[in-house]
């Protein structure tokens, strides 16, 4: 209730019970008093009505007779009643006839109090009427004495009030006494027993307590206390165990742990921290944390430590000084409040090994593992930085990127081995590193390709170009020096391409692409040379890139077609056809195979294209055989790229295609170039013999344009030589070409190999070839390459005979 009467529960209960009893008694008496006043008012009204009725007749006669003396005696007799304060008699006209007022008396109540409780008691009046004769004589008015009436009511109820109050106080005292014996005293005994209980003991109470209070609330309270005490004991035991575990974990944690107080003084140190910091806990406790830091690192760390909010955490990397040695550490900070005290926990981890690993990873990410030079990514990042500086600098200065590619490196690598190739790369890197200056970054881009980034060369473009050319000449000269690679002395040259930029090129990718384009132009120019990027070069490079994209698209969606050109003999009979690939681009129209086949070989699509050609040609032959439009004696000539032929899976693929389409092997003639034989004659010879074993024919295409043909021709299992059209075209006008054709035919006849002339375009060519004993032909004179249906319609009768006239 907000007021502490006593520390004793019984005293509090007794006082509150007595107070409540008194209040209730007074309220009850008040209600009775109000009810009594109401009933007394009714009696008073009734008494005054009776009184008025008794005096009505005598007063009426007195007024009628105008006997004031008699009337005065009558109203004076009314004043004998102490309940009347004043009486008036008025005649029929309202004029005062007689009046009387009671003498002044003292009462225990005031007028105000009387008017409050008896406010509805007004003056009493009645008419004075004569019955004989009937006559209204006047009126009589009586004013009651309210103080007397209220005083009388109070006296009548006072005894009842005192009786009720005494009775209620006595009852409250008895209730308090019973409460003491039933509740307070047992609670005192229970609390005394609780105050004497020790660790892990039962609650000691007399048996009488259990007997008297076994089933009531005190017994339940005792049982509850017993359960709570058991839980408390268990929780205390668990807390002690948890505290032991916490201390053990802190002590045996792999990370160092320090605990700081509000002043950043060290208060706790675990074993890992002692080992890491090479100091005992006694040396560290009560010391400031700054003794562990390098002076350069403490300021920043202290700012973070002070700004860290309570119940928050942060991770910081900083440097400690341990026995004079710098130690990189990662610290997890956590600030919290315990019992109104702020503490900061530091979890410290030695990250020196991680830093070393990161440095190694950084080196691996940005440096080449073979030459230890910066790699492509490093140079690209430096180029990005250079472009940013140029954007921020209003002065125009020129920089350059130089790409370098070692000539014939693949040949050296393949012939002498990759180990020698790596040593050669290291030797080149070592020699060229001497050319590097503060503004030059020398990097290996991959394979045998290197690059230089030269920054802030100058602001005069012509002078910059001269400086780049001078630098390139020094690079080329260094490359031309004899290199020691293992046991070998190697001579090597380099092709270089450069681009000059001032920051307006847009991006690093554009600049690198320009340098690569210039390098490609240098290689096209015969190698061991240099090309500086010009805008017109980009058109060639973009066209090449467009060609590559379109070729990928055409290969993926099989947008090629096969056309077929007839092959005939001297009797004007069809002996077969050559399958020729055609590609019609949506934008460029037909693209010559001479244009896209070399690109396909460079970007690795030729194998997939060759597989498609073989599959399509065999499928067409199979279809014509079923329709009776192809004779078993005819051959389908199919060109095979050297790259495709050298694939390990070429022979199994050929077998699978023949089986798939069920085409007789002797209907197929594979055309290979003699240049293919230069790389690995023994391997090619083995594969050619395996092809011949299948029954497939082999032809040498474009014979006479390659190298060493005559040397190897006698050992090859060749069925036919195809004289290149460049010799046939000038057969009639160039004696040298005629002599070459004569020699090829004579040699082939001696080796029992047939000869087919390509590019026969006129009757004169045809007649001359027959004269010099060439009996197989192919060219526009006999027919242009046509799609399958047009080829059959143009060159094959329904009876499967040729349509030549």
Number of C-alpha atoms within 10 A of each C-alpha: 4 4 6 8 12 11 8 12 15 18 15 15 19 20 16 16 18 19 14 15 21 19 14 15 21 17 12 14 20 14 12 15 19 12 11 16 19 13 11 16 17 12 12 15 14 11 12 18 14 12 13 20 12 11 16 18 15 15 28 25 19 19 26 18 12 14 14 16 10 17 23 20 13 17 22 17 11 22 18 12 12 14 19 19 22 20 23 18 28 19 20 18 10 10 11 14 20 21 18 19 16 17 10 6 9 8 12 10 15 15 13 12 13 17 14 11 15 17 11 9 16 12 12 15 17 15 18 28 21 19 11 7 7 8 13 17 21 23 24 24 17 25 17 21 18 25 24 22 21 24 15 15 16 17 10 13 16 12 11 13 19 13 12 17 20 13 14 19 18 14 15 20 16 13 15 22 16 12 15 19 12 14 16 19 14 17 17 14 15 21 13 13 14 18 10 9 13 9 7 11 11 12 17 13 15 10 9 9 15 13 10 13 18 15 10 9 11 19 18 13 15 21 14 12 16 16 12 12 19 15 12 14 15 13 13 12 12 12 12 12 12 13 12 12 12 12 13 12 12 19 17 13 15 15 19 23 22 25 21 22 17 12 12 19 19 20 17 18 23 22 19 20 24 18 12 15 19 11 15 14 19 12 10 20 17 16 15 15 18 16 13 17 18 18 13 10 14 18 13 12 17 14 10 15 18 9 9 16 13 13 11 10 16 14 14 14 15 18 20 22 15 16 11 8 10 13 20 18 19 18 21 16 20 20 21 15 12 7 5 7 9 16 20 24 19 22 20 22 19 19 16 14 10 12 13 11 12 12 12 13 12 11 17 14 15 19 21 18 13 12 19 16 22 22 23 20 15 21 23 18 13 16 24 16 13 19 22 13 12 19 14 8 11 8 10 13 18 20 25 24 24 28 29 25 25 21 18 14 19 15 11 17 15 11 11 13 12 13 12 20 22 18 17 25 23 17 17 24 20 14 16 16 15 10 14 14 10 7 11 18 21 24 27 27 22 12 13 19 18 23 26 20 21 23 22 16 19 15 14 11 16 10 12 19 19 11 14 22 16 12 15 23 15 14 20 22 12 19 22 16 14 13 19 15 19 13 7 12 11 15 13 20 20 24 28 30 26 31 24 24 17 19 21 9 13 9 13 19 12 11 22 20 14 28 26 24 26 28 27 21 23 24 20 11 13 11 19 18 19 26 23 21 22 15 9 8 15 15 12 13 18 12 11 14 13 12 17 18 12 15 24 15 12 16 17 12 9 13 13 17 16 19 20 24 23 26 25 21 16 15 9 16 17 25 18 24 21 22 25 19 20 17 19 14 14 8 6 8 9 11 13 12 14 8 10 18 16 14 18 20 16 12 11 13 19 22 20 13 23 19 16 17 21 22 18 17 24 24 18 18 25 19 15 15 15 10 11 13 17 23 16 16 10 18 23 25 24 23 21 20 19 19 15 19 18 18 10 10 10 16 17 9 14 18 13 13 18 20 12 13 17 13 19 17 20 16 20 23 23 19 22 20 19 21 17 17 21 14 11 10 13 11 11 18 16 12 17 20 16 14 19 16 11 16 15 21 23 23 25 24 23 21 23 21 15 15 14 13 16 12 8 14 16 12 9 16 18 21 18 21 22 22 24 19 18 14 23 22 18 14 20 14 9 12 11 12 17 20 13 16 23 15 12 20 24 17 16 18 14 9 13 12 16 17 26 22 26 22 20 20 19 13 11 13 19 22 12 14 25 15 10 13 14 23 19 24 27 25 20 14 15 22 18 14 21 18 15 19 10 13 18 19 12 15 18 18 13 12 9 15 14 18 15 15 5
